[in-house]
Amino acid sequence: MKATVYVTIKQNVLDVQGSAVKGALHSMGFQEVGSVRIGKYLELELDTNDRSEAEARVKAMCEKLLANTVIEDYRFDLV
């Protein structure tokens, strides 16, 4: 089973990297960019066919390592 995990900075947290990228894009002439939020995308291959077990394990991975839940949100999809 494959899990795709998306980790993003929470909306109420200042995204310094996003601000830097926005500034760089503006300086390159891309004035239409209003805001930029930076995140992480991960693909995990799981050695299980049990969907509920996979969901529980990926959630545990996100909570313990993949996302800093104080300042980041995460979501995942299983295929």
C-alpha positions, 0 to 999 in steps of 0.5 A: 500500500502507498501513502502520500503525506502532505505537511503544511505550516498552520495558517496562523503561523508565519511562513518565512520560507513562503515569504522569501519565495514570494519576494523572489518571485516578485523580483523576477517579475511574477507580480501576480503571486499573492501568497506562497506557503511552503510544505512537504510531500512524502510518499511511503510504501507500506508493507500491509494490505490492512487499510485501518492498520495503515491509517493508524501507522501513518498517523503515528508516523506523522505525529511522532516524526513527519510533522511538528504538530505544534506548527504544522498540519498534515493529511494523508491519502492511502492507495 
